[in-house]
Amino acid sequence: MIKVTVTRTIEIPDTVKLERYRRSPELGPKILFFSGGSALKKLSQQLIRYTHNSIHLITPFDSGGSSATLRQAFEMIAVGDLRNRLMALADQSVRGAPEIYELFGTRFSQDPNEILIKELHSLVDGSHYLVKNISNPMRKIIRYNLQFFAQKMTKNFPLQGANIGNLILVGGYLNYNRNIDSVIFLFSKLVEVRGVVRPIIGGNYHLATELENGQFFVGQHLITGKETPEITSPIKRIYLTKSLDSKKEVQPTIHEKIKNTIKKAELICYPMGSFYSSLIAHFIPQHTATAIAQNSCPKILILNYGKDPEQLGMTPSSTVKMLLSYLQRDFSKEVPTHKLLNFVLLDSSSHQSPDIKKHIQIIQEMGLQVIDISLISESSKPLLDANKLIDILLSFI
């Protein structure tokens, strides 16, 4: 157990608070995560035991895999990470939830398209085994949205490897006049999602990256190291474009609803994950950092452990500096650091940096409080333990 000073002294973990939240998760705190990808999947699945009010703002810029096919065909945001988070927060005890979870996680095979189109029609007419056991009204809504997708897709649309959950969300997105919030709200109610999930911005944008060696990439998938070779030069900057064919920078603004959501959070977490594409990308749209600065709640950065290809050449202290530099871009003059970030969470005993003590000192000299605590367990290593993180975060509120 350690003690941390916020505006008061708190104990970490605070077992009394944790038990109170566990007993009444419907009254749990509004922890806000700026995230994307799958790094928070396990944490989200465990978090619903303590709070049904967590907030997950997701980057919708994925441009690889089946997401690329859908985005190109319908000129829309990527929905894969939104679907992942919705299902991670779904209440698995609700009747029909396991069947829906299986459906939303299933991908079409690599069979010829004519075979897959027949399979899609069997999902639409309800004869497919994946929808047979789903109870109404969810079964009807799933079939209706898949039917809408089937009607809107081109005759040659490639279904190979497509995630069925993504197709359902895309059908709803097109059916609701491209209003993703309406689709998310509907599915959140039907599968009892225990939290709030929203894209940081609803427009169709792509992530562009300039490396220090002068190389440019347009497309998020080109820097993550998952579908293409890892980058060989550190990232110099990232920004948004309107097209994969353009390097022209655009600066969209987040919606007023998203601003208000950020302002109402009781704790803001900058979590682990792909540093640039899953975290920093949130702060490219204007007014995200402004809303953060207007909220006086605690703000915590969780440093990455293991290898993140996007952080080539970065150290723990340079990671903190880079986060702050992107947050400061929202302002005409520099705002005090404590309005944007207060705490840096790390486990020096498990950190791979050979100079971690030196970096802790540099971070502290920035006016930030370092919480050096055990974050990795035998069962989670080399990854961070989701339960340990939850215990720490909840103790702040």
Contacts in CASP RR format, 6 or more apart in sequence:
PFRMAT RR
TARGET T0000
AUTHOR 0000-0000-0000
METHOD contacts of the structure
MODEL  1
MIKVTVTRTIEIPDTVKLERYRRSPELGPKILFFSGGSALKKLSQQLIRY
THNSIHLITPFDSGGSSATLRQAFEMIAVGDLRNRLMALADQSVRGAPEI
YELFGTRFSQDPNEILIKELHSLVDGSHYLVKNISNPMRKIIRYNLQFFA
QKMTKNFPLQGANIGNLILVGGYLNYNRNIDSVIFLFSKLVEVRGVVRPI
IGGNYHLATELENGQFFVGQHLITGKETPEITSPIKRIYLTKSLDSKKEV
QPTIHEKIKNTIKKAELICYPMGSFYSSLIAHFIPQHTATAIAQNSCPKI
LILNYGKDPEQLGMTPSSTVKMLLSYLQRDFSKEVPTHKLLNFVLLDSSS
HQSPDIKKHIQIIQEMGLQVIDISLISESSKPLLDANKLIDILLSFI
1 11 0 8 1.000
1 12 0 8 1.000
1 13 0 8 1.000
2 11 0 8 1.000
2 12 0 8 1.000
2 371 0 8 1.000
2 373 0 8 1.000
3 9 0 8 1.000
3 10 0 8 1.000
3 11 0 8 1.000
3 12 0 8 1.000
4 10 0 8 1.000
4 12 0 8 1.000
4 343 0 8 1.000
4 369 0 8 1.000
4 371 0 8 1.000
4 396 0 8 1.000
5 369 0 8 1.000
6 298 0 8 1.000
6 342 0 8 1.000
6 396 0 8 1.000
10 395 0 8 1.000
10 396 0 8 1.000
11 395 0 8 1.000
12 371 0 8 1.000
12 373 0 8 1.000
12 391 0 8 1.000
12 392 0 8 1.000
12 395 0 8 1.000
12 396 0 8 1.000
13 391 0 8 1.000
13 392 0 8 1.000
13 394 0 8 1.000
13 395 0 8 1.000
14 394 0 8 1.000
14 395 0 8 1.000
17 394 0 8 1.000
17 395 0 8 1.000
17 397 0 8 1.000
18 50 0 8 1.000
18 391 0 8 1.000
18 394 0 8 1.000
18 395 0 8 1.000
21 27 0 8 1.000
21 28 0 8 1.000
21 29 0 8 1.000
21 50 0 8 1.000
21 51 0 8 1.000
21 394 0 8 1.000
22 49 0 8 1.000
22 50 0 8 1.000
25 48 0 8 1.000
25 49 0 8 1.000
25 50 0 8 1.000
25 51 0 8 1.000
25 52 0 8 1.000
25 194 0 8 1.000
26 52 0 8 1.000
26 53 0 8 1.000
27 53 0 8 1.000
28 50 0 8 1.000
28 51 0 8 1.000
28 52 0 8 1.000
28 53 0 8 1.000
29 51 0 8 1.000
29 53 0 8 1.000
29 54 0 8 1.000
29 266 0 8 1.000
29 267 0 8 1.000
29 394 0 8 1.000
29 397 0 8 1.000
30 51 0 8 1.000
30 53 0 8 1.000
30 54 0 8 1.000
30 55 0 8 1.000
30 264 0 8 1.000
30 265 0 8 1.000
30 266 0 8 1.000
30 267 0 8 1.000
31 47 0 8 1.000
31 51 0 8 1.000
31 53 0 8 1.000
31 54 0 8 1.000
31 55 0 8 1.000
31 265 0 8 1.000
31 266 0 8 1.000
31 267 0 8 1.000
31 269 0 8 1.000
31 393 0 8 1.000
31 394 0 8 1.000
31 397 0 8 1.000
32 54 0 8 1.000
32 55 0 8 1.000
32 56 0 8 1.000
32 57 0 8 1.000
32 261 0 8 1.000
32 262 0 8 1.000
32 265 0 8 1.000
32 267 0 8 1.000
32 268 0 8 1.000
32 269 0 8 1.000
33 40 0 8 1.000
33 54 0 8 1.000
33 55 0 8 1.000
33 56 0 8 1.000
33 57 0 8 1.000
33 269 0 8 1.000
33 271 0 8 1.000
34 57 0 8 1.000
34 200 0 8 1.000
34 268 0 8 1.000
34 269 0 8 1.000
34 270 0 8 1.000
34 271 0 8 1.000
34 279 0 8 1.000
34 282 0 8 1.000
35 56 0 8 1.000
35 57 0 8 1.000
35 58 0 8 1.000
35 59 0 8 1.000
35 85 0 8 1.000
35 271 0 8 1.000
35 273 0 8 1.000
35 278 0 8 1.000
35 279 0 8 1.000
36 58 0 8 1.000
36 59 0 8 1.000
36 81 0 8 1.000
36 85 0 8 1.000
36 273 0 8 1.000
36 274 0 8 1.000
36 277 0 8 1.000
36 278 0 8 1.000
37 58 0 8 1.000
37 62 0 8 1.000
37 81 0 8 1.000
37 84 0 8 1.000
37 273 0 8 1.000
37 274 0 8 1.000
37 278 0 8 1.000
38 81 0 8 1.000
38 84 0 8 1.000
39 271 0 8 1.000
39 272 0 8 1.000
39 273 0 8 1.000
39 274 0 8 1.000
39 278 0 8 1.000
40 56 0 8 1.000
40 85 0 8 1.000
40 88 0 8 1.000
40 271 0 8 1.000
40 272 0 8 1.000
40 273 0 8 1.000
41 84 0 8 1.000
41 85 0 8 1.000
41 88 0 8 1.000
42 386 0 8 1.000
43 271 0 8 1.000
43 386 0 8 1.000
43 389 0 8 1.000
43 390 0 8 1.000
44 54 0 8 1.000
44 56 0 8 1.000
44 85 0 8 1.000
44 88 0 8 1.000
44 89 0 8 1.000
45 88 0 8 1.000
45 89 0 8 1.000
45 386 0 8 1.000
46 386 0 8 1.000
46 387 0 8 1.000
46 390 0 8 1.000
47 54 0 8 1.000
47 89 0 8 1.000
47 390 0 8 1.000
48 54 0 8 1.000
48 89 0 8 1.000
48 91 0 8 1.000
48 194 0 8 1.000
48 195 0 8 1.000
50 390 0 8 1.000
50 394 0 8 1.000
51 194 0 8 1.000
51 195 0 8 1.000
51 394 0 8 1.000
52 194 0 8 1.000
52 195 0 8 1.000
53 195 0 8 1.000
53 196 0 8 1.000
54 89 0 8 1.000
54 194 0 8 1.000
54 195 0 8 1.000
54 196 0 8 1.000
55 195 0 8 1.000
55 196 0 8 1.000
55 198 0 8 1.000
55 261 0 8 1.000
55 265 0 8 1.000
56 85 0 8 1.000
56 89 0 8 1.000
56 195 0 8 1.000
56 196 0 8 1.000
56 197 0 8 1.000
56 198 0 8 1.000
57 198 0 8 1.000
57 199 0 8 1.000
57 200 0 8 1.000
57 258 0 8 1.000
57 261 0 8 1.000
57 262 0 8 1.000
57 282 0 8 1.000
58 81 0 8 1.000
58 82 0 8 1.000
58 85 0 8 1.000
58 197 0 8 1.000
58 198 0 8 1.000
58 199 0 8 1.000
58 200 0 8 1.000
59 81 0 8 1.000
59 199 0 8 1.000
59 200 0 8 1.000
59 277 0 8 1.000
59 278 0 8 1.000
59 281 0 8 1.000
59 282 0 8 1.000
60 77 0 8 1.000
60 78 0 8 1.000
60 79 0 8 1.000
60 81 0 8 1.000
60 82 0 8 1.000
60 199 0 8 1.000
60 200 0 8 1.000
60 201 0 8 1.000
60 202 0 8 1.000
60 203 0 8 1.000
61 77 0 8 1.000
61 78 0 8 1.000
61 205 0 8 1.000
61 206 0 8 1.000
61 207 0 8 1.000
61 219 0 8 1.000
61 220 0 8 1.000
61 240 0 8 1.000
61 277 0 8 1.000
61 281 0 8 1.000
62 68 0 8 1.000
62 78 0 8 1.000
62 80 0 8 1.000
62 81 0 8 1.000
62 220 0 8 1.000
62 221 0 8 1.000
63 71 0 8 1.000
63 78 0 8 1.000
63 206 0 8 1.000
63 207 0 8 1.000
63 219 0 8 1.000
63 220 0 8 1.000
63 221 0 8 1.000
63 222 0 8 1.000
63 244 0 8 1.000
64 219 0 8 1.000
64 220 0 8 1.000
64 221 0 8 1.000
64 227 0 8 1.000
65 221 0 8 1.000
65 227 0 8 1.000
66 107 0 8 1.000
66 161 0 8 1.000
66 162 0 8 1.000
66 163 0 8 1.000
66 166 0 8 1.000
67 78 0 8 1.000
67 79 0 8 1.000
67 80 0 8 1.000
67 166 0 8 1.000
68 221 0 8 1.000
69 157 0 8 1.000
69 158 0 8 1.000
69 162 0 8 1.000
70 76 0 8 1.000
70 78 0 8 1.000
70 79 0 8 1.000
70 162 0 8 1.000
70 166 0 8 1.000
70 167 0 8 1.000
70 170 0 8 1.000
71 77 0 8 1.000
71 78 0 8 1.000
71 204 0 8 1.000
73 153 0 8 1.000
73 154 0 8 1.000
73 157 0 8 1.000
74 152 0 8 1.000
74 170 0 8 1.000
74 173 0 8 1.000
74 174 0 8 1.000
75 204 0 8 1.000
76 170 0 8 1.000
76 173 0 8 1.000
76 178 0 8 1.000
76 204 0 8 1.000
77 180 0 8 1.000
77 199 0 8 1.000
77 202 0 8 1.000
77 203 0 8 1.000
77 204 0 8 1.000
77 205 0 8 1.000
79 166 0 8 1.000
79 169 0 8 1.000
79 170 0 8 1.000
79 173 0 8 1.000
79 180 0 8 1.000
80 163 0 8 1.000
80 166 0 8 1.000
80 169 0 8 1.000
82 169 0 8 1.000
82 180 0 8 1.000
82 184 0 8 1.000
82 197 0 8 1.000
82 199 0 8 1.000
83 104 0 8 1.000
83 163 0 8 1.000
83 165 0 8 1.000
83 166 0 8 1.000
83 169 0 8 1.000
85 197 0 8 1.000
86 184 0 8 1.000
86 187 0 8 1.000
86 188 0 8 1.000
86 191 0 8 1.000
86 193 0 8 1.000
86 197 0 8 1.000
87 101 0 8 1.000
87 104 0 8 1.000
87 105 0 8 1.000
87 191 0 8 1.000
89 193 0 8 1.000
89 194 0 8 1.000
89 195 0 8 1.000
89 197 0 8 1.000
90 97 0 8 1.000
90 100 0 8 1.000
90 101 0 8 1.000
90 191 0 8 1.000
90 192 0 8 1.000
90 193 0 8 1.000
90 194 0 8 1.000
91 97 0 8 1.000
91 191 0 8 1.000
91 192 0 8 1.000
91 193 0 8 1.000
91 194 0 8 1.000
92 98 0 8 1.000
92 101 0 8 1.000
94 191 0 8 1.000
94 192 0 8 1.000
95 135 0 8 1.000
96 133 0 8 1.000
96 134 0 8 1.000
96 135 0 8 1.000
96 138 0 8 1.000
97 191 0 8 1.000
97 192 0 8 1.000
99 130 0 8 1.000
99 133 0 8 1.000
99 134 0 8 1.000
100 134 0 8 1.000
100 138 0 8 1.000
100 142 0 8 1.000
100 191 0 8 1.000
102 130 0 8 1.000
103 130 0 8 1.000
103 131 0 8 1.000
103 134 0 8 1.000
103 142 0 8 1.000
103 164 0 8 1.000
103 165 0 8 1.000
104 163 0 8 1.000
104 164 0 8 1.000
104 165 0 8 1.000
104 168 0 8 1.000
105 163 0 8 1.000
105 164 0 8 1.000
105 165 0 8 1.000
106 130 0 8 1.000
106 163 0 8 1.000
106 164 0 8 1.000
106 165 0 8 1.000
107 161 0 8 1.000
107 162 0 8 1.000
107 163 0 8 1.000
107 164 0 8 1.000
108 116 0 8 1.000
108 119 0 8 1.000
108 120 0 8 1.000
108 159 0 8 1.000
108 160 0 8 1.000
108 161 0 8 1.000
108 162 0 8 1.000
108 164 0 8 1.000
109 116 0 8 1.000
109 160 0 8 1.000
109 161 0 8 1.000
110 160 0 8 1.000
110 161 0 8 1.000
111 160 0 8 1.000
113 156 0 8 1.000
113 158 0 8 1.000
113 159 0 8 1.000
113 160 0 8 1.000
116 159 0 8 1.000
116 160 0 8 1.000
117 159 0 8 1.000
119 128 0 8 1.000
120 146 0 8 1.000
120 150 0 8 1.000
120 159 0 8 1.000
120 167 0 8 1.000
121 150 0 8 1.000
122 128 0 8 1.000
123 130 0 8 1.000
123 131 0 8 1.000
123 143 0 8 1.000
123 146 0 8 1.000
123 164 0 8 1.000
124 143 0 8 1.000
124 146 0 8 1.000
124 147 0 8 1.000
124 150 0 8 1.000
125 143 0 8 1.000
126 132 0 8 1.000
126 139 0 8 1.000
126 143 0 8 1.000
130 164 0 8 1.000
131 139 0 8 1.000
131 142 0 8 1.000
131 143 0 8 1.000
134 142 0 8 1.000
137 190 0 8 1.000
138 190 0 8 1.000
138 191 0 8 1.000
141 186 0 8 1.000
141 190 0 8 1.000
142 168 0 8 1.000
144 175 0 8 1.000
145 168 0 8 1.000
145 169 0 8 1.000
145 171 0 8 1.000
145 172 0 8 1.000
145 175 0 8 1.000
146 164 0 8 1.000
146 167 0 8 1.000
146 168 0 8 1.000
146 171 0 8 1.000
148 171 0 8 1.000
148 172 0 8 1.000
148 174 0 8 1.000
148 175 0 8 1.000
149 167 0 8 1.000
149 168 0 8 1.000
149 170 0 8 1.000
149 171 0 8 1.000
149 172 0 8 1.000
149 174 0 8 1.000
152 171 0 8 1.000
152 174 0 8 1.000
169 183 0 8 1.000
169 187 0 8 1.000
171 183 0 8 1.000
172 183 0 8 1.000
173 179 0 8 1.000
173 180 0 8 1.000
173 183 0 8 1.000
175 183 0 8 1.000
176 182 0 8 1.000
176 183 0 8 1.000
180 199 0 8 1.000
180 202 0 8 1.000
181 198 0 8 1.000
181 257 0 8 1.000
184 197 0 8 1.000
184 198 0 8 1.000
187 193 0 8 1.000
188 195 0 8 1.000
188 196 0 8 1.000
188 197 0 8 1.000
196 261 0 8 1.000
198 257 0 8 1.000
198 258 0 8 1.000
198 261 0 8 1.000
200 254 0 8 1.000
200 258 0 8 1.000
200 281 0 8 1.000
200 282 0 8 1.000
200 285 0 8 1.000
200 288 0 8 1.000
201 252 0 8 1.000
201 254 0 8 1.000
201 255 0 8 1.000
201 258 0 8 1.000
201 285 0 8 1.000
202 255 0 8 1.000
203 252 0 8 1.000
204 242 0 8 1.000
205 240 0 8 1.000
205 241 0 8 1.000
205 242 0 8 1.000
205 250 0 8 1.000
205 252 0 8 1.000
206 218 0 8 1.000
206 219 0 8 1.000
206 220 0 8 1.000
206 240 0 8 1.000
206 241 0 8 1.000
206 242 0 8 1.000
206 243 0 8 1.000
206 244 0 8 1.000
207 218 0 8 1.000
207 219 0 8 1.000
207 220 0 8 1.000
207 223 0 8 1.000
207 238 0 8 1.000
207 239 0 8 1.000
207 240 0 8 1.000
207 277 0 8 1.000
207 281 0 8 1.000
208 216 0 8 1.000
208 217 0 8 1.000
208 218 0 8 1.000
208 219 0 8 1.000
208 238 0 8 1.000
208 239 0 8 1.000
208 240 0 8 1.000
208 241 0 8 1.000
208 247 0 8 1.000
208 249 0 8 1.000
209 216 0 8 1.000
209 217 0 8 1.000
209 218 0 8 1.000
209 219 0 8 1.000
209 222 0 8 1.000
209 223 0 8 1.000
209 235 0 8 1.000
209 237 0 8 1.000
209 238 0 8 1.000
209 276 0 8 1.000
210 216 0 8 1.000
210 235 0 8 1.000
210 236 0 8 1.000
210 237 0 8 1.000
210 238 0 8 1.000
211 217 0 8 1.000
211 231 0 8 1.000
211 233 0 8 1.000
211 234 0 8 1.000
211 235 0 8 1.000
211 236 0 8 1.000
212 233 0 8 1.000
212 234 0 8 1.000
212 235 0 8 1.000
212 236 0 8 1.000
213 232 0 8 1.000
213 233 0 8 1.000
214 233 0 8 1.000
214 236 0 8 1.000
215 231 0 8 1.000
215 233 0 8 1.000
216 247 0 8 1.000
217 223 0 8 1.000
217 231 0 8 1.000
218 241 0 8 1.000
218 243 0 8 1.000
218 244 0 8 1.000
218 245 0 8 1.000
218 246 0 8 1.000
218 247 0 8 1.000
219 244 0 8 1.000
220 277 0 8 1.000
220 281 0 8 1.000
221 227 0 8 1.000
221 228 0 8 1.000
222 228 0 8 1.000
223 231 0 8 1.000
223 235 0 8 1.000
223 276 0 8 1.000
223 277 0 8 1.000
223 309 0 8 1.000
223 310 0 8 1.000
224 274 0 8 1.000
224 277 0 8 1.000
224 309 0 8 1.000
224 310 0 8 1.000
225 231 0 8 1.000
225 309 0 8 1.000
230 309 0 8 1.000
230 312 0 8 1.000
231 309 0 8 1.000
231 310 0 8 1.000
231 312 0 8 1.000
232 312 0 8 1.000
233 312 0 8 1.000
234 312 0 8 1.000
234 313 0 8 1.000
234 314 0 8 1.000
235 276 0 8 1.000
235 310 0 8 1.000
235 312 0 8 1.000
238 276 0 8 1.000
238 277 0 8 1.000
238 280 0 8 1.000
238 281 0 8 1.000
238 284 0 8 1.000
239 249 0 8 1.000
239 284 0 8 1.000
240 249 0 8 1.000
240 250 0 8 1.000
240 251 0 8 1.000
240 252 0 8 1.000
240 284 0 8 1.000
240 285 0 8 1.000
241 247 0 8 1.000
241 248 0 8 1.000
241 249 0 8 1.000
241 250 0 8 1.000
242 248 0 8 1.000
242 250 0 8 1.000
251 284 0 8 1.000
251 285 0 8 1.000
251 286 0 8 1.000
252 285 0 8 1.000
252 286 0 8 1.000
253 285 0 8 1.000
253 286 0 8 1.000
253 287 0 8 1.000
254 285 0 8 1.000
254 286 0 8 1.000
254 287 0 8 1.000
254 288 0 8 1.000
254 291 0 8 1.000
258 288 0 8 1.000
258 291 0 8 1.000
259 287 0 8 1.000
259 290 0 8 1.000
259 291 0 8 1.000
260 291 0 8 1.000
262 268 0 8 1.000
262 288 0 8 1.000
262 291 0 8 1.000
262 292 0 8 1.000
262 295 0 8 1.000
263 291 0 8 1.000
263 294 0 8 1.000
263 295 0 8 1.000
264 295 0 8 1.000
265 295 0 8 1.000
265 297 0 8 1.000
266 297 0 8 1.000
266 397 0 8 1.000
267 297 0 8 1.000
267 298 0 8 1.000
267 299 0 8 1.000
267 300 0 8 1.000
267 393 0 8 1.000
267 396 0 8 1.000
267 397 0 8 1.000
268 292 0 8 1.000
268 295 0 8 1.000
268 297 0 8 1.000
268 298 0 8 1.000
268 299 0 8 1.000
268 300 0 8 1.000
269 299 0 8 1.000
269 300 0 8 1.000
269 302 0 8 1.000
269 393 0 8 1.000
270 279 0 8 1.000
270 299 0 8 1.000
270 300 0 8 1.000
270 301 0 8 1.000
270 302 0 8 1.000
270 323 0 8 1.000
270 341 0 8 1.000
271 279 0 8 1.000
271 302 0 8 1.000
272 302 0 8 1.000
272 303 0 8 1.000
272 304 0 8 1.000
272 305 0 8 1.000
272 384 0 8 1.000
273 279 0 8 1.000
273 304 0 8 1.000
273 308 0 8 1.000
274 308 0 8 1.000
274 310 0 8 1.000
275 304 0 8 1.000
275 308 0 8 1.000
275 310 0 8 1.000
275 311 0 8 1.000
275 314 0 8 1.000
275 319 0 8 1.000
275 322 0 8 1.000
276 310 0 8 1.000
276 311 0 8 1.000
277 310 0 8 1.000
279 323 0 8 1.000
280 322 0 8 1.000
280 323 0 8 1.000
280 326 0 8 1.000
282 288 0 8 1.000
283 289 0 8 1.000
283 326 0 8 1.000
283 327 0 8 1.000
283 329 0 8 1.000
283 330 0 8 1.000
284 326 0 8 1.000
286 330 0 8 1.000
287 330 0 8 1.000
288 330 0 8 1.000
289 326 0 8 1.000
289 327 0 8 1.000
289 328 0 8 1.000
289 329 0 8 1.000
289 330 0 8 1.000
289 331 0 8 1.000
289 340 0 8 1.000
290 330 0 8 1.000
290 331 0 8 1.000
292 299 0 8 1.000
292 327 0 8 1.000
292 339 0 8 1.000
292 340 0 8 1.000
293 330 0 8 1.000
293 331 0 8 1.000
293 335 0 8 1.000
293 339 0 8 1.000
293 340 0 8 1.000
298 342 0 8 1.000
298 343 0 8 1.000
298 396 0 8 1.000
298 397 0 8 1.000
299 340 0 8 1.000
299 341 0 8 1.000
299 342 0 8 1.000
299 343 0 8 1.000
300 341 0 8 1.000
300 342 0 8 1.000
300 343 0 8 1.000
300 344 0 8 1.000
300 345 0 8 1.000
300 371 0 8 1.000
300 393 0 8 1.000
300 396 0 8 1.000
301 319 0 8 1.000
301 320 0 8 1.000
301 323 0 8 1.000
301 341 0 8 1.000
301 343 0 8 1.000
301 344 0 8 1.000
301 345 0 8 1.000
302 345 0 8 1.000
302 346 0 8 1.000
302 384 0 8 1.000
302 389 0 8 1.000
303 316 0 8 1.000
303 319 0 8 1.000
303 344 0 8 1.000
303 345 0 8 1.000
303 346 0 8 1.000
303 351 0 8 1.000
304 311 0 8 1.000
304 319 0 8 1.000
305 347 0 8 1.000
305 350 0 8 1.000
305 351 0 8 1.000
305 352 0 8 1.000
305 375 0 8 1.000
305 376 0 8 1.000
305 382 0 8 1.000
305 383 0 8 1.000
305 384 0 8 1.000
306 352 0 8 1.000
306 382 0 8 1.000
311 319 0 8 1.000
314 322 0 8 1.000
315 353 0 8 1.000
315 355 0 8 1.000
315 359 0 8 1.000
316 344 0 8 1.000
316 346 0 8 1.000
316 351 0 8 1.000
316 353 0 8 1.000
316 356 0 8 1.000
316 359 0 8 1.000
316 360 0 8 1.000
316 363 0 8 1.000
317 359 0 8 1.000
317 362 0 8 1.000
317 363 0 8 1.000
320 341 0 8 1.000
320 344 0 8 1.000
320 363 0 8 1.000
320 366 0 8 1.000
320 368 0 8 1.000
321 366 0 8 1.000
323 341 0 8 1.000
324 337 0 8 1.000
324 340 0 8 1.000
324 341 0 8 1.000
324 366 0 8 1.000
327 340 0 8 1.000
327 341 0 8 1.000
328 334 0 8 1.000
328 335 0 8 1.000
328 340 0 8 1.000
337 366 0 8 1.000
337 367 0 8 1.000
337 368 0 8 1.000
338 367 0 8 1.000
341 368 0 8 1.000
342 368 0 8 1.000
342 369 0 8 1.000
343 368 0 8 1.000
343 369 0 8 1.000
343 370 0 8 1.000
343 371 0 8 1.000
344 363 0 8 1.000
344 368 0 8 1.000
344 369 0 8 1.000
344 370 0 8 1.000
344 371 0 8 1.000
345 371 0 8 1.000
345 373 0 8 1.000
345 375 0 8 1.000
345 389 0 8 1.000
345 392 0 8 1.000
346 356 0 8 1.000
346 360 0 8 1.000
346 370 0 8 1.000
346 371 0 8 1.000
346 372 0 8 1.000
346 375 0 8 1.000
347 372 0 8 1.000
347 373 0 8 1.000
347 374 0 8 1.000
347 375 0 8 1.000
347 376 0 8 1.000
347 384 0 8 1.000
348 356 0 8 1.000
348 357 0 8 1.000
348 360 0 8 1.000
348 372 0 8 1.000
349 374 0 8 1.000
350 374 0 8 1.000
350 375 0 8 1.000
350 376 0 8 1.000
350 381 0 8 1.000
350 382 0 8 1.000
353 359 0 8 1.000
360 370 0 8 1.000
360 372 0 8 1.000
363 370 0 8 1.000
364 370 0 8 1.000
371 392 0 8 1.000
373 388 0 8 1.000
373 392 0 8 1.000
374 388 0 8 1.000
375 384 0 8 1.000
375 385 0 8 1.000
375 388 0 8 1.000
375 389 0 8 1.000
376 382 0 8 1.000
376 383 0 8 1.000
376 384 0 8 1.000
376 385 0 8 1.000
376 388 0 8 1.000
377 385 0 8 1.000
377 387 0 8 1.000
377 388 0 8 1.000
379 385 0 8 1.000
380 386 0 8 1.000
380 388 0 8 1.000
END
